[in-house]
Amino acid sequence: MPIFTLNLLFILSGIFLAMFSKNRYDSFRLDPSNQIIYRYFLASLFVSLAMFATGIPALVTDNEIILSYSIMLALLFNTVGFNHFFLITVYSKLKAQYFIIMRYALLIFSFVLLSYCVMSPPAPYIDIYGIAHWRFDPIVGLIAALHMDIVFAANIFSILTHFYRLKKLSIINTVALVLTFIFAGISGSYLYVGDSSFFLLLASVGMYLGTGAIFFSVIRKKFI
């Protein structure tokens, strides 16, 4: 049987991101024209669904077929979520018609990647330590990892570029976002391509710490 504690990290990460998504949605309702807040809401929502699709099945079963389908679903949720994170960085830089083209191009990319993954499905398994090995096809894993790293690097660059303005709004939120992208980017990309039990464990913990940073910023705003 899988070790509950490790798989719970993904579920907790999903809860953290879901709360951040709810926070962004509440802000969007107050300012419906703000596309940046809207994209943060959608991005964190889809990535939280990916966390649940990854963690919940691995928590209750080690059936390779079920795990394979759940991981492919998580891949779709992740790529769609990361696309919204990327759209945040280009929103102010592209004219409206080009932004729409970019949005649809990224959506097509998500389904093309998923289609290739369906044709060359992952062969996941849970080892004796309860650690889930995703074992994507090398091409799928590499593309997904690069996609994630490029998107998160673009977000870090964008945040640092506007750091002076953002820190006046909330230095805690700004630093939390940077930490989230750093931890999640490094950890998530290894989860796509790695197969070492030790480093998969570290990657799972890193993902938890990254999502925990943004969760802390939401809780702090509400209760402190």
C-alpha positions in Angstrom: 0.0 0.0 0.0 1.2 3.5 -0.7 2.5 5.6 2.2 -0.2 8.1 3.0 2.0 10.9 4.1 3.8 11.5 0.9 0.8 11.4 -1.3 -1.0 13.7 1.1 1.6 16.4 0.2 0.1 16.6 -3.3 -3.4 16.8 -1.9 -2.4 19.5 0.6 -0.7 21.4 -2.3 -4.0 21.2 -4.2 -5.8 22.6 -1.2 -3.3 25.4 -0.9 -3.7 26.3 -4.5 -7.5 26.0 -4.4 -7.5 28.5 -1.5 -5.3 30.9 -3.5 -7.6 30.4 -6.5 -10.6 31.3 -4.3 -8.8 34.4 -3.1 -8.1 35.5 -6.6 -11.7 34.8 -7.6 -12.9 37.0 -4.8 -10.6 39.8 -5.9 -11.8 39.3 -9.5 -15.4 39.7 -8.5 -14.5 43.1 -7.1 -12.6 44.1 -10.3 -14.1 42.1 -13.2 -11.9 43.9 -15.8 -8.6 42.8 -14.3 -7.3 40.1 -16.6 -4.2 39.5 -14.5 -6.3 38.5 -11.4 -8.6 36.4 -13.7 -5.6 34.5 -15.1 -4.2 33.8 -11.7 -7.6 32.5 -10.6 -7.7 30.1 -13.6 -4.1 29.1 -13.4 -4.1 28.2 -9.8 -7.5 26.4 -10.2 -6.3 24.1 -12.9 -3.0 23.4 -11.2 -4.8 22.6 -8.0 -7.0 20.1 -10.0 -3.8 18.5 -11.3 -2.5 18.1 -7.7 -5.7 16.3 -6.8 -5.6 14.1 -9.9 -2.0 13.2 -8.9 -2.4 12.7 -5.2 -5.9 11.2 -4.6 -5.5 8.1 -6.9 -2.0 7.4 -5.6 -3.4 7.7 -2.0 -5.9 4.9 -2.5 -4.5 2.5 -5.2 -1.4 1.3 -6.9 -3.3 0.1 -10.0 -1.1 1.1 -12.9 -4.0 1.7 -15.3 -5.8 4.0 -12.9 -2.6 5.8 -12.1 -1.8 6.2 -15.8 -5.2 7.8 -16.6 -5.0 10.1 -13.6 -1.5 11.3 -14.4 -2.6 12.0 -18.0 -5.5 14.0 -16.6 -3.1 15.8 -14.3 -0.9 16.6 -17.3 -3.8 18.3 -19.1 -4.8 20.3 -16.0 -1.2 21.3 -15.5 -0.5 22.5 -19.1 -3.8 24.5 -19.2 -2.9 26.0 -15.8 0.6 26.9 -16.8 -0.7 28.4 -20.0 -2.7 30.9 -18.0 0.4 31.7 -15.9 2.2 32.4 -19.2 -0.7 34.6 -20.5 -0.2 36.8 -17.4 3.3 37.6 -18.6 2.3 38.6 -22.1 -1.1 40.3 -21.4 0.3 43.8 -21.3 2.8 43.2 -24.2 0.5 41.9 -26.9 -2.3 43.6 -28.8 -5.8 42.1 -28.2 -5.9 40.1 -31.4 -2.5 38.6 -30.9 -3.3 37.8 -27.2 -6.3 35.8 -28.4 -4.2 34.0 -31.0 -1.7 33.1 -28.3 -4.4 31.9 -26.0 -5.8 29.5 -28.5 -2.3 28.4 -29.7 -1.5 27.4 -26.1 -4.8 25.6 -25.7 -4.0 23.6 -28.9 -0.6 22.8 -27.5 -2.1 21.3 -24.4 -4.3 19.0 -26.3 -1.6 18.0 -28.8 0.7 17.1 -25.9 -2.1 15.2 -24.2 -2.8 13.3 -27.5 0.8 12.3 -27.8 0.7 11.2 -24.2 -2.4 9.0 -24.9 -0.6 7.4 -27.8 2.5 6.9 -25.7 1.0 6.6 -22.2 3.1 6.8 -19.0 3.9 3.6 -17.0 3.6 4.9 -13.4 4.1 2.8 -10.4 4.4 3.3 -6.6 7.6 1.9 -5.2 8.2 0.2 -1.8 8.6 3.6 -0.1 5.2 4.8 -1.4 6.7 7.2 -3.9 4.9 7.6 -7.2 7.1 7.4 -10.3 5.2 9.0 -13.2 7.5 7.6 -15.9 6.2 9.7 -18.9 7.4 8.9 -22.4 10.7 10.8 -22.5 9.5 13.2 -25.2 6.3 14.0 -23.3 8.2 14.4 -20.0 10.8 16.7 -21.6 8.3 18.9 -23.3 6.1 19.2 -20.2 9.1 20.0 -18.0 10.4 22.6 -20.5 7.0 24.1 -20.8 6.7 24.4 -17.0 10.2 25.9 -16.6 9.8 28.4 -19.3 6.4 29.6 -18.0 7.6 29.9 -14.4 10.9 31.6 -15.4 8.8 34.1 -17.4 6.7 34.8 -14.3 9.7 35.2 -12.1 11.2 37.6 -14.5 8.0 39.6 -14.8 7.6 39.8 -11.0 11.2 40.9 -10.5 10.8 43.5 -13.3 7.9 45.1 -11.5 9.2 44.2 -8.0 9.4 47.8 -6.8 5.7 48.5 -7.7 4.5 45.1 -6.4 6.3 45.3 -3.1 4.5 48.5 -2.3 1.2 46.6 -2.7 2.3 43.6 -0.7 5.9 42.5 -0.2 4.8 39.2 1.4 2.6 38.3 -1.6 5.3 39.2 -4.0 8.0 37.2 -2.3 5.6 34.3 -1.8 4.8 34.2 -5.6 8.5 34.2 -6.5 9.2 31.3 -4.0 6.2 29.4 -5.3 7.5 29.6 -8.9 11.0 28.7 -7.9 10.2 25.7 -5.7 7.4 24.5 -8.0 9.4 25.0 -11.2 12.4 23.0 -10.0 10.4 20.3 -8.3 7.7 19.9 -10.9 10.0 19.6 -13.8 11.9 16.8 -12.0 8.6 15.0 -11.3 8.0 14.9 -15.1 11.4 13.4 -16.1 13.0 11.9 -12.9 12.9 8.3 -11.6 15.1 8.4 -8.5 13.1 7.7 -5.4 15.2 10.1 -3.3 14.9 13.0 -5.7 11.2 12.4 -6.3 10.8 12.6 -2.5 12.6 15.9 -2.5 10.6 17.1 -5.5 7.3 16.3 -3.7 8.5 18.2 -0.6 9.6 21.1 -2.8 6.2 21.3 -4.5 4.6 21.3 -1.1 6.9 24.1 0.2 6.2 26.1 -3.0 2.5 25.9 -2.7 2.7 26.4 1.0 4.4 29.8 0.4 1.4 31.2 -1.5 -1.0 29.6 1.0 0.8 31.4 3.8 0.3 34.8 2.0 -3.4 34.1 1.7 -3.8 33.1 5.4 -1.7 36.0 6.5 -3.9 38.5 4.7 -7.1 37.0 6.2 -6.0 36.5 9.8 -3.1 38.7 10.5 
